[in-house]
Amino acid sequence: MASFTSTSFCFTSFNPTKTLVPGCRISNPDSVFFSLKGRTFQPITLQSRVPRFQSACAAKPETVEKVCDIVKKQLALPDGSVVTGESKFSALGADSLDTVEIVMGLEEEFGISVEEESAQSISTVQDAADMIDKLLESKSA
């Protein structure tokens, strides 16, 4: 009985016609065949790795617009005030109590519930809109 033990392999590129290790042939990105002294062993099935980085799309423009309107209302900003996704609550004059009231307004408007940890991580309008879209997506799933 033959055994093969390895702690790791690192393939920098996939080329099915190139032999990376003597006696090793990759038939597709999901399996590896080994042969040793003319004997071929059962294929080893490779498992996909969990991605290290995940990217998320920015919130929908209509969500950002609604959040801007709620922020303007909660902070009683004049009609000419410009609030964008990049606007920081602190730069708009919001203190911690104002931020809590903004989050409560967002919860009411969008029918969501924001955990305290999530609420504390919100510093911009875009942060709030991204969180809302994420919560709405998970709520509908």
Residue frames relative to the residue before (quaternion, step in Angstrom):
aa qw qx qy qz dx dy dz
M 1.0000 0.0000 0.0000 0.0000 0.00 0.00 0.00
A 0.2081 -0.7812 0.5801 0.0991 3.54 -0.85 0.97
S 0.0706 -0.7839 0.6143 0.0568 3.53 -1.12 0.58
F 0.1759 -0.7618 0.6173 0.0878 3.49 -1.20 0.57
T 0.0161 -0.8025 0.5957 -0.0302 3.54 -0.72 1.05
S 0.1129 0.7754 -0.6152 0.0871 3.51 -0.98 0.86
T 0.3972 -0.7155 0.5149 0.2552 3.54 -1.06 0.63
S 0.8103 -0.1148 0.0682 0.5706 3.58 1.07 -0.55
F 0.1564 -0.7213 0.6643 0.1187 3.48 -1.35 0.45
C 0.0937 -0.7810 0.6132 0.0727 3.55 -1.06 0.60
F 0.0402 -0.7817 0.6222 -0.0136 3.55 -0.48 1.20
T 0.2877 -0.7918 0.5129 0.1653 3.55 -0.56 1.11
S 0.7931 0.0082 -0.0217 0.6086 3.57 1.16 -0.43
F 0.3841 -0.7168 0.5362 0.2263 3.54 -1.20 0.47
N 0.1375 0.7512 -0.6332 0.1258 3.54 -0.74 1.11
P 0.3225 -0.8082 0.4558 0.1874 3.61 -0.15 1.25
T 0.6821 0.4857 -0.3046 0.4539 3.62 1.12 -0.44
K 0.6606 0.4994 -0.3011 0.4728 3.58 1.23 -0.28
T 0.3194 -0.7260 0.5753 0.1996 3.57 -0.95 0.87
L 0.2838 -0.7893 0.5263 0.1393 3.55 -0.61 1.15
V 0.7647 0.1176 -0.0401 0.6323 3.55 1.06 -0.82
P 0.5320 -0.6228 0.4406 0.3675 3.63 -0.85 0.81
G 0.8097 0.2173 -0.1879 0.5117 3.56 -0.82 1.02
C 0.6532 0.4751 -0.3113 0.5006 3.58 1.27 0.07
R 0.0075 -0.7916 0.6106 -0.0223 3.55 -0.82 0.98
I 0.2159 -0.7597 0.6000 0.1273 3.56 -0.91 0.93
S 0.2414 -0.7966 0.5392 0.1281 3.56 -0.57 1.14
N 0.7584 -0.0856 0.0491 0.6443 3.55 1.19 -0.57
P 0.6819 -0.5153 0.3019 0.4223 3.62 -1.14 0.25
D 0.6840 0.5124 -0.2881 0.4319 3.62 1.22 -0.19
S 0.8080 0.1787 -0.1181 0.5489 3.62 1.16 -0.18
V 0.1920 -0.7595 0.6150 0.0899 3.53 -1.26 0.60
F 0.1963 -0.7621 0.6078 0.1066 3.57 -1.00 0.88
F 0.1369 -0.7847 0.6003 0.0710 3.57 -0.98 0.86
S 0.0132 -0.7591 0.6496 0.0408 3.51 -1.14 0.68
L 0.0754 -0.7887 0.6101 -0.0013 3.50 -1.01 0.87
K 0.8380 -0.0735 -0.0111 0.5406 3.58 -0.69 1.15
G 0.7595 -0.4104 0.1946 0.4657 3.53 0.88 1.03
R 0.6436 0.4934 -0.3341 0.4803 3.60 1.22 -0.08
T 0.2367 -0.7758 0.5732 0.1161 3.57 -0.81 1.05
F 0.2625 -0.7736 0.5633 0.1241 3.54 -0.91 0.97
Q 0.6868 -0.4579 0.3604 0.4346 3.53 -1.30 0.30
P 0.5362 -0.6331 0.4370 0.3474 3.60 -1.02 0.67
I 0.3348 -0.6984 0.5966 0.2102 3.53 -1.19 0.63
T 0.2683 -0.7629 0.5693 0.1480 3.54 -0.72 1.07
L 0.2893 -0.7638 0.5565 0.1523 3.52 -0.80 1.05
Q 0.2909 -0.7518 0.5670 0.1696 3.55 -1.02 0.80
S 0.5117 -0.6394 0.4747 0.3225 3.52 -1.05 0.76
R 0.3773 -0.7014 0.5573 0.2347 3.51 -1.16 0.64
V 0.5318 -0.5866 0.5004 0.3504 3.49 -1.21 0.56
P 0.4847 -0.6698 0.4564 0.3289 3.62 -0.80 0.87
R 0.4529 -0.6965 0.4905 0.2630 3.55 -1.00 0.83
F 0.7810 0.2119 -0.1130 0.5765 3.52 1.05 -0.69
Q 0.0997 -0.7712 0.6257 0.0611 3.51 -1.02 0.80
S 0.1802 -0.7800 0.5870 0.1204 3.50 -1.00 0.74
A 0.1772 -0.7729 0.6016 0.0966 3.50 -1.11 0.65
C 0.4862 -0.6496 0.4955 0.3100 3.50 -1.09 0.67
A 0.5639 -0.5803 0.4613 0.3640 3.51 -1.20 0.53
A 0.6523 -0.5258 0.3842 0.3879 3.52 -1.27 0.48
K 0.6140 -0.5417 0.4258 0.3851 3.52 -1.25 0.48
P 0.5914 -0.5985 0.4020 0.3612 3.60 -1.03 0.73
E 0.6510 0.5195 -0.3289 0.4452 3.60 1.01 -0.73
T 0.6065 0.5336 -0.3505 0.4740 3.59 1.16 -0.60
V 0.6434 0.5145 -0.3193 0.4683 3.58 0.94 -0.89
E 0.6518 0.5236 -0.3124 0.4509 3.59 0.95 -0.89
K 0.6548 0.5055 -0.3103 0.4685 3.60 0.95 -0.87
V 0.6443 0.5116 -0.3214 0.4689 3.57 0.98 -0.86
C 0.6204 0.5392 -0.3383 0.4582 3.61 0.98 -0.81
D 0.6636 0.5039 -0.3019 0.4632 3.59 0.92 -0.90
I 0.6585 0.5016 -0.3103 0.4674 3.59 0.95 -0.86
V 0.6406 0.5186 -0.3251 0.4637 3.59 0.98 -0.84
K 0.6401 0.5202 -0.3236 0.4637 3.59 0.94 -0.88
K 0.6717 0.5026 -0.2923 0.4591 3.56 0.93 -0.92
Q 0.6958 0.4905 -0.2800 0.4437 3.59 0.81 -1.02
L 0.7387 0.3881 -0.2191 0.5057 3.58 1.06 -0.75
A 0.3515 -0.7661 0.4663 0.2686 3.56 1.35 0.02
L 0.1888 0.7998 -0.5384 0.1865 3.54 0.90 1.01
P 0.5687 -0.5991 0.4315 0.3627 3.61 -1.07 0.66
D 0.6737 -0.5318 0.3413 0.3833 3.58 -1.21 0.57
G 0.6995 0.4810 -0.2763 0.4506 3.62 1.02 -0.70
S 0.4664 0.6959 -0.4421 0.3207 3.61 1.24 -0.09
V 0.2861 -0.7513 0.5750 0.1520 3.52 -1.00 0.92
V 0.0180 0.7676 -0.6384 0.0543 3.54 -0.76 1.14
T 0.0307 -0.7974 0.6019 -0.0298 3.56 -0.76 1.12
G 0.7276 -0.4103 0.3136 0.4516 3.56 -1.30 -0.02
E 0.6864 0.4867 -0.2743 0.4656 3.57 1.09 -0.70
S 0.4799 0.6877 -0.4339 0.3293 3.60 1.23 -0.24
K 0.2728 -0.7431 0.5906 0.1567 3.55 -0.90 0.99
F 0.5612 -0.6147 0.4387 0.3388 3.54 -1.02 0.84
S 0.6614 0.5133 -0.3169 0.4456 3.59 0.91 -0.88
A 0.6518 0.5081 -0.3176 0.4649 3.61 1.02 -0.74
L 0.6588 0.4827 -0.3015 0.4921 3.59 1.21 -0.47
G 0.5985 -0.6012 0.3414 0.4048 3.58 1.31 0.02
A 0.4535 0.6965 -0.4475 0.3300 3.59 1.22 0.26
D 0.2174 -0.7328 0.6266 0.1518 3.55 -1.03 0.81
S 0.7532 -0.3932 0.2501 0.4643 3.61 -1.25 -0.05
L 0.6378 0.5175 -0.3343 0.4621 3.60 1.02 -0.70
D 0.6269 0.5285 -0.3269 0.4699 3.58 1.04 -0.79
T 0.6460 0.5254 -0.3183 0.4531 3.56 0.98 -0.85
V 0.6231 0.5228 -0.3301 0.4790 3.59 1.03 -0.78
E 0.6680 0.4932 -0.3001 0.4695 3.60 0.93 -0.86
I 0.6109 0.5326 -0.3485 0.4708 3.59 1.06 -0.69
V 0.6622 0.5027 -0.3047 0.4647 3.59 0.89 -0.95
M 0.6430 0.5096 -0.3248 0.4704 3.59 0.98 -0.80
G 0.6385 0.5199 -0.3185 0.4696 3.60 1.02 -0.76
L 0.6457 0.5115 -0.3090 0.4753 3.58 1.05 -0.79
E 0.6320 0.5301 -0.3307 0.4585 3.58 0.99 -0.83
E 0.6764 0.4950 -0.2886 0.4628 3.56 0.92 -0.91
E 0.6825 0.5078 -0.2856 0.4413 3.59 0.87 -0.97
F 0.7939 0.3233 -0.1518 0.4921 3.58 0.87 -0.97
G 0.4249 -0.7241 0.4580 0.2922 3.62 1.23 -0.06
I 0.5060 0.6290 -0.4243 0.4102 3.55 1.01 0.84
S 0.2820 -0.7108 0.6070 0.2162 3.53 -1.35 0.10
V 0.1802 -0.8001 0.5681 0.0673 3.57 -0.67 1.14
E 0.3943 -0.7103 0.5339 0.2344 3.57 -0.81 1.03
E 0.6434 -0.5629 0.3639 0.3699 3.54 -1.15 0.67
E 0.6318 0.5366 -0.3336 0.4489 3.60 0.99 -0.83
S 0.6649 0.4952 -0.2996 0.4722 3.57 0.95 -0.88
A 0.6455 0.5346 -0.3190 0.4425 3.56 0.97 -0.86
Q 0.6660 0.5128 -0.3031 0.4490 3.59 1.01 -0.75
S 0.6662 0.5076 -0.3050 0.4533 3.60 1.16 -0.48
I 0.5617 0.6007 -0.3877 0.4163 3.60 1.26 -0.13
S 0.0463 0.8079 -0.5862 0.0383 3.56 -0.76 1.03
T 0.7644 0.2523 -0.1576 0.5720 3.59 1.23 -0.38
V 0.6604 -0.4782 0.3988 0.4198 3.53 -1.32 0.25
Q 0.6468 0.5233 -0.3195 0.4536 3.60 0.97 -0.84
D 0.6055 0.5462 -0.3528 0.4588 3.62 1.01 -0.76
A 0.6709 0.5004 -0.2898 0.4642 3.56 0.91 -0.97
A 0.6731 0.4989 -0.2985 0.4571 3.60 0.89 -0.92
D 0.6383 0.5206 -0.3247 0.4649 3.60 0.99 -0.82
M 0.6552 0.5116 -0.3037 0.4656 3.57 0.95 -0.91
I 0.6445 0.5279 -0.3177 0.4529 3.59 0.96 -0.88
D 0.6755 0.4824 -0.3058 0.4664 3.60 0.82 -0.95
K 0.6350 0.5248 -0.3308 0.4603 3.59 1.02 -0.76
L 0.6689 0.4915 -0.2957 0.4729 3.59 0.94 -0.89
L 0.6524 0.5070 -0.3161 0.4662 3.60 0.97 -0.83
E 0.6374 0.5265 -0.3222 0.4612 3.57 1.04 -0.80
S 0.6951 0.4586 -0.2832 0.4757 3.59 0.87 -0.90
K 0.6152 0.5543 -0.3390 0.4465 3.58 1.14 -0.61
S 0.7136 0.4458 -0.2525 0.4779 3.57 1.04 -0.81
A 0.6025 0.5875 -0.3561 0.4061 3.61 1.21 -0.36
